[in-house]
Amino acid sequence: MGDILHYYAGNHTAKGFYSLYASNFQELDHVLFLEGESVSMKTRLMNELIKTCSEKEYDLEIIHSYDENYLDGFVLPQWKVGVYGGLSHVFQGNHASVKKITVDDIFHREKLDNKTLHRLKNRRQRLLNSSHRSFQTGLRIHDGLEDIYINHMDFSKADHKADELADILFHSVEKKEKGPQYKHRFFGASTPKGVVDYIPNLTEKLMKRYFIKGRAGTGKSTFLKRIISVAEELGVDMEIYHCGFDPDSLDMVIFRDISVCIFDSTDPHEYFPERQEDEVIDLYTIAVMPGTDEKYEKEIQSLNRRYKSHMKKGIQHLKEAQDCTKKIEQLYIHAMNESSFMKKLKDLHQYITI
């Protein structure tokens, strides 16, 4: 069986809907772009193609949607082929031959209730916008939480630890003339079920995992960026995983060539060592003034409560948006022409025959 990686490349965040799709398709030779309004039909087509590729034991990268019922795309890395079925306005197939395949022609158009579809789609977009605003408010509160620790932290100690780790990781790596390849992704997302992540899947075959512990504002993202800058100079390929809440911040980097990952292992994606090779780096212990938690306990608790309250509101808006999607997709399913669907699937199989 081939290796299967799961991740997100688009996310509903405090900065709105944030797209990293292009990064994951840029090295491909061919991309099939499924155009159409029905996410259930595009997902059904992709799942059938994924099933065939799995049976042939190909390596796969499955790109998930914030709604767990659907997919945004998948990649066959060794064949440099990808299929994308997400939002058309956020996708750019850099350096790839993009073939657009319409899915809208598998429906009996006269059976579609366009008035209801338009109303539901508008409501869904309003709900998604509301989720972004809730997350944005949560981020402003979270910034206040970060300020407490930033003002009581010795960043030179964190930088020293990052430099020390970079020396360990890259001491035997020879500098490449060609620059590194980057894949920008999310390992998790805010979903109608809450925050979901694929850290175990993404890291399970790596030999060394570093778990970065700390508090908000203790420089976990900065720590990762410092390691990444050293890797960039050496030309080391990397997967960079952005924070699903604040995409300007980083949560994980994977260097598969040396079988290493370093990730922010704090709530809401908190994990603990399970293997002998796993290692914890606690930036609170390393660089924060002792007693900071205790000194600001009441303020920290208050900020956390307010922050989590707005996160919960954002999740609720996503759940309501998901309910709209279910109603929308029922209308498309009712109008679907099954024989047209099967013909479309047959055509797609021919396009990606490998």
Secondary structure, DSSP 8 states (H G I E B T S, - for coil): ---EEEEESEEEETTEEEE-HHHHHTT-SEEEEEE-S-HHHHHHHHHHHHHHHHHTT--EEEEE-SSTT-EEEEEEGGGTEEEE-S-GGG---TTSEEEEEE-GGGB-GGG--HHHHHHHHHHHHHHHHHHHHHHHHHHHHHHHHHHHHHTTB-HHHHHHHHHHHHHHHHTT----SS---EEEEESEEEETTEEEE-HHHHHTT-SEEEEEE--TTSSHHHHHHHHHHHHHHHT--EEEEE-SS-TTSEEEEEEGGGTEEEEE--TTS-----STT-EEEEHHHHHB-TTHHHHTHHHHHHHHHHHHHHHHHHHHHHHHHHHHHHHHHHHHHHTB-HHHHHHHHHHHHHHT--
